[in-house]
């Protein structure tokens, strides 16, 4: 059951996170077991052992922490400082006891007891998808990310990612450019945006969505925090889309976590010669991810899991992406005629350089108006 929390309970949850060895799953068990969280302060060791997942050793650890005056007071002081310092970053804190805590995230085995937020969380009924991938994104990966995010935004879908270099950043930028809502989940405190120190992207994310983290403000970044962050990205989303990943990396950890959380996993297939596609192709090959080539593939897969007609929910039936062509795409189509045309000839006829032309042709392929043939020849698609 989700309750509303008082400042006292917010502080108490922060204090609990500071107890060595307790972890998010056991804090969730405590909140489920105790209708009034403040009762944990007076619980004896035997009482704590009645909570699922808490054995004698941990029960004694919790009891000692909360009853040792100096230890408890130091933790309470830190919690007070965290809450008092929120205004410095125009931030807020939401806990697993709050009604506005993300409902999908609350379902996972080990939801963060507290989330620090800059910006505004999407509405509880919003449909959200995670888009993650390699930090070393290729042009193909960035194009795929931009096109998928653009069309997913047209469906009213919220895009979650990790604000890392490469695919993550491309997902946030594409969402913002298309007027969508995006949420960045950090492995650091919400005040530290180490991948965007000049503030080219993150202020816009706050305007159109939120930056969130379970880490305390001022906490140091460490490698162990990234897998923790990844479980939030997948847990807060209805599904995770992997766009470019090698055989090892954070994206595959996110995919694995999503599967453990009973979430959908999608992957964009890539060239068998591309190192950045080895991980995504393997996910598809092993049946761990569904191959996707358009936003429609994703939405059609998710459609049975949502009550589309529910009041306030994204209307996936009536919000289809448009195949409207841009002025440059219309020029390309006029120059193509009805026969196969080589890209060099098309570049000369359209007066568009080859690199830009490839991007436009890629979009036209996704809009199913152009097909590519071997040897960089292109042809209008016949319907």
N, C-alpha and C positions, 0 to 999 in steps of 0.2 A: 504494500500500500504506500502511496506517495502522499506525504503530508507537506504542509507549508512549514518552513523553518524560521525560527527566531534567530536573532544575532547570536544568542547563547548557543543554539544548536550548531550554527555555522562555525563558531569558535571551537566547539567540542569536536566536531568532525575534523577540523584542521589539526587539533591536538591528537586525535586518534591516528592521523596519518603519520605523525612523528614518532609513534611507538615502533621500535625496531622489530621486524619480523611479522607485523600484523597484516599488511597488504590490503588491497582494495576488495578482494573477494570476502575476506573475513569482516571487514567493516560493513559491507553490504549485509552479511549474515547478522551482525549485531543490530543494525537498523531494522531488519525484518523481525528480529526476535524481541526487541524492546519497543513497545508502542511509544514510550516516553524515553527518548535517548538519554536524558539526564540521569536515568536510573543506572547507567553504566558506571557512574562515579561512585555509587554506593554498593555495587555488585561485589560479592565475595568470590573467591576462586571457584568454589563449587557452582555458583550461579553462572559464571562465565564458561565453565566446562559444559554446561547444558546447551550452549550455542553451537550449532553445526559447524564443524571445521576447526573448533578451538579445543585443543588438548590441554593437558595439565600444565605443560611447560609454558605455552603461550598465555594461558589463563593467569599464571603466576607473574609472567612478564607484564601483562596489562595491569594487573592489580598493583604491582610494585610501582609502575610508572605513574599511575593515577593517585597513589597514596603516599608516594615519596614527595614531600613538600617542595624541595628545591627543583627536582626534575619536572614536576607538574607545573610549577610556577614559571619555569623557563619556557616550557612549551606554550603556556597560556600567553606569555608576553610576546612570543613570536607570532602567535595567531592574532593577537590584538594589533600588532604592527602590520601584519598582512592586510587586515580589514581596514585599518586606518589609512594605509597607503594606497588604497584603490583609487582614490580621487586624483592622485598624481598622474594617472594614466587614463582617467575617465573610464575606469574599469568597474566591473561588478563581479560577484561570485554567486554561482548557483550550485546547489548541492543535490544529492540523490533524494533528499526529503522534500525538495521543491516541486511544485506542480509544473513549472516550466523547464524542468530538466528534460533533455532530449529523450523521448520515450523508447526509441530503438536502442539507445546507448544504455538505458536502464535495464534492458533485458539481458545484457551479456553477463557472463560469469563474474567478471571483475570490473565493474564500471567505476570510473574515478569518483571518489566520494565528493570531491569539489572540483568545479571548473571555474577558472578565471576567464573572464570574457571582456574583450574590447569590441564594441559594436553591439549588434543585436542578433541573437539566435533566430533562425528561421522558425516560423510557426510550427507547432507540433505536428500538424497534418501534412506538412510539406514533404514531397518526395525528394530524397537526396541520394546522390551517387558519388562515390569516391573515384577520382581519376588520378592515378599515380604511375610513375615510370622512372626510367633511368635519369641520372643527373647528366649523362653524356648523350643528350638527345640528338638524333639526326634530323635532317630537313624533313624526311618522311614522317618521323615521330611527331615533330612540331606541327606539321600540316594535319596529320591525323587528329592530334589533340585539338587543334583550332576548329576543325570541321565538326568533330563530335560534340565538343562543348557548345559550339554555336547552335547546333540543332537541338541538343538537350535543353539549352536555355529556352528555345522556342516552345518546348513542351512545359516550361515552368518548373523544370527540375533544378534543385540546388546542387552546386558542385562543391564537394569537399576535397581538399588535398593538403599537402604538408609544407607548402611554400619553400620546397627545396629547389635547387637549381635544376634546369632541364624541363622534364615533362610537367612536374608539379607547377612550376612558375608559369609555363605555357597554358596550363589549364585555368589558373586564376586569371591571367591576362585575357584569355579568350572569353571567359565568362563576363568579365568586367566590360570588355569592348562591346559585347552584345547585350548589355543592360541586365545581366543576370545576377543572381545572388550566389556568393561564394564564401566559404568558411575555410580559413587556414588553421590547421591544428599544429601547434608547435611542440618541440621537444624541450624547449627552453621556457623561461617565464615569458608572459605576454609582452613584457617591456623590451625584450631582446629580439630584434629581427635581424639576425646576423646575415641572412642571404639578401637582404635589401636595405643596406645601411643608409643609403641616400633617400629612401622613402619614395621610390618611383611607383611602387605598387601597393604596399601595405596600407597607406592611408585610404586608398580607394576601396580596398577590401573592407575596412571598417565602415566606410560609408554605405556600401552595398551588401554588407553581410557582417562577418565577425572574425576576429582572431581569438582562438581559445587555447587553453593549456591547463593541465592538471598540476603543473610544476609551480612551486612557490615563486613569487616575484623576487628577483635577485638571486635565484638559485643558479648554480653553475651547470653548464651543458656538459654531458658526458655520453659516451657511446651507448651505455645501457638504457638511456632514456628514449632512444629512437624506436626500439621494438615496443615500448610502452605507448609511445605516441601512435605507432601504426595500428595498435588494437583499437584506439579511439577512432581513427579515420575509418576503419572498416566497420566498427560497431555502431557508429552514428549514422551509417549509410545503409540503404536497402540493397546495394550491390557495389562491387568494386570493379573498375575497369583498369586493366594493366595495359599501358601503351609503351612498348619497348622495355625490355629488361634482359640482362644477361642471365646466365644460369645461377648466379648468386647475387644477392642484393636486397635492399630494403623492400622493393616492390614485391618480390616473391614472398617475403615474410608477411607483408600485408595480405597477399592472396591466401597464404596458409591460414592466417588468423581469421580472415573472412569466412573460409570454409569451416573452421572450428566454431564460428559464431552462427553457422547455418545461414550465411548470406550468399547471394549470387555472386559469381565471379565471371568476368568477361575479359577477353584478351583480343587485341588487334593483331592479326597474323602479319608476319613480315618475311622478308627475303631469307631463304635458307643460307645465304652467304653472309648475312649481317650478324655480327656478334651481338648487337643490341636487340636482336629478335630471337636469340636462342632460348631465352627464358619464356617468352610469351608463346612461342611455337611449341615448346615442350609442355606447357600447361594445357594447351589445346590437344596435343597429341595424347596426353595421359588422361584426358577427359576431366581435368580439374577446372577448366574454364571453357566457356562457350565462345566460339569465334564470332567476332562482330566486325562488320564493315560499314555500318551506318547506325545512326541513333534509333532508327526504326527497329533494327535487330534487338536492341536493348529494351526498348519500350514494350515491344511485343512479347518479350520473354517475361517482363515484370508485370504486365497487365493482369494476369490471373491472380496476382498476389495483393491487388488493391481494389477497393470498391470505388470504381471510377466516378460513379454518380453521387458519391458522398458529398454533402454540402461543404464547400470550402476546399475541397481537394483539387489537385491539378486535373483539368479536364483533358485527359489524354486523347479522347476521341476527336475533339473539335479543335485541338491546338496543334495540328500537324505542321511540320516545317514546310516552308514554301519553296518551290523550285524556281522562284523568280530569278531571272538572270540579271547580273550586274551589267552596266554599259560595256565593260571590257569583254565579258562573256558573250554578249550579243554580237559584238564586233567579230569575235572569233568564229561564232556560228555562221555569220554571213560569209566569212572568208573560206569556209570549209567546202562548200558545194556538196555534191552528193557522192564524190569519189574519195578514195584514200588520199591523204595528203601528208607529206613529211613535215616534221616539226620545223625544219629550216625554212621550207617554203611558206608555212603558215606564219612564221615569225616575220618574214619579209612582207607578206600580204597584209598582215594585221598591224604592222609597225610596233610590235611588242617584243621586247628582248626575250631570248629563249628561257632564261631562268624564271622570269615572271610568267611567261607563257605556260611553263610546266605547272606552276601553282594553279593557274586558272583552269588548265585542262584537268588537273586532278579534281578540282571542285566540280567540273562539268561531268566527270565520270561518276562522282558520287550522286550527282543529280540525275544520272542515267540518261544524259543527252548525248554523250560522246563515249565511244569505245576505243581502246588503244589496241593496236596490232603490233606484232614484232617489228623491230627496226625503227622504233619511234615514229610509226605511222598512225594517224588518227582518222576516225570516220564518224560521221553523225550516226546516232543510233536510230534504227528504223523501228517504229512502234507498230 
